[in-house]
């Protein structure tokens, strides 16, 4: 039993190492101007980049534009990637900066309609309650500051470790822990208030 488990771990590590080698080859080719390698990297990370941007910005359409800007910025500065961490950590730091810059623009602060969630599934029957919860969660996330929202998304949805989040946001690990604690507390408080308001109706 133990040897079978160890074998599975070794196989998973071998597969990850193969993927990482392939990725590094594609990065090197992209640095040399290979359009096919750029397409490979975009194809691999597009969904994750758009999802991260959508959560930080709270707007699916704006997220697509932000993702495109982030990819353009990333490939223009690909020579700056030093392989000191995972590629997606470096890419996510660009995505978050692009999104936060967009949030700072004056036109962003205009009044925006509340959007329904667009997470790739249609609501029917028993899924309606899940959709309603998703709408509430998204509206509560929108009340957090963009940096706090980015922190929660990177940890809770993207599954990044504290050290990786620190690299993405370019802050010390201790600050990541503190901000995550604060972001979770703020979200919990907003959630509790929403539940109390719903129960009083």
LINQUI-V826422 format. One record per backbone hydrogen bond with DSSP energy under -1.0 kcal/mol. CO is the residue of the C=O (numbers start at 1). NH is the residue of the N-H. If there is no record, write none. Layout:
# LINQUI-V826422
co: <CO & CO>
nh: <NH & NH>
This chain:
# LINQUI-V826422
co: <1 & 2 & 3 & 4 & 5 & 6 & 7 & 8 & 9 & 10 & 11 & 12 & 13 & 14 & 15 & 16 & 17 & 18 & 19 & 20 & 21 & 22 & 23 & 24 & 25 & 26 & 27 & 28 & 29 & 30 & 34 & 35 & 36 & 37 & 38 & 39 & 40 & 41 & 42 & 45 & 46 & 47 & 48 & 49 & 50 & 51 & 52 & 53 & 54 & 59 & 60 & 61 & 62 & 63 & 64 & 65 & 66 & 67 & 68 & 69 & 70 & 71 & 72 & 73 & 77 & 78 & 86 & 87 & 88 & 89 & 90 & 91 & 92 & 93 & 94 & 95 & 96 & 97 & 98 & 99 & 100 & 105 & 106 & 107 & 124 & 125 & 127 & 128 & 129 & 130 & 131 & 132 & 133 & 134 & 135 & 136 & 137 & 138 & 140 & 141 & 145 & 146 & 147 & 148 & 149 & 150 & 151 & 152 & 153 & 153 & 154 & 161 & 162 & 163 & 164 & 165 & 166 & 166 & 172 & 173 & 174 & 175 & 176 & 177 & 178 & 179 & 180 & 181 & 182 & 183 & 184 & 185 & 186 & 187 & 188 & 189 & 190 & 191 & 192 & 193 & 194 & 195 & 196>
nh: <5 & 6 & 7 & 8 & 9 & 10 & 11 & 12 & 13 & 14 & 15 & 16 & 17 & 18 & 19 & 20 & 21 & 22 & 23 & 24 & 25 & 26 & 27 & 28 & 29 & 30 & 31 & 32 & 34 & 33 & 38 & 39 & 40 & 41 & 42 & 43 & 44 & 45 & 46 & 49 & 50 & 51 & 52 & 53 & 54 & 55 & 56 & 57 & 58 & 63 & 64 & 65 & 66 & 67 & 68 & 69 & 70 & 71 & 72 & 73 & 74 & 75 & 76 & 77 & 80 & 81 & 90 & 91 & 92 & 93 & 94 & 95 & 96 & 97 & 98 & 99 & 100 & 101 & 102 & 103 & 104 & 108 & 109 & 110 & 127 & 128 & 131 & 132 & 133 & 134 & 135 & 136 & 137 & 138 & 139 & 140 & 141 & 142 & 143 & 144 & 149 & 150 & 151 & 152 & 153 & 154 & 155 & 156 & 157 & 158 & 160 & 165 & 166 & 167 & 168 & 169 & 170 & 171 & 176 & 177 & 178 & 179 & 180 & 181 & 182 & 183 & 184 & 185 & 186 & 187 & 188 & 189 & 190 & 191 & 192 & 193 & 194 & 195 & 196 & 197 & 198 & 199 & 200>
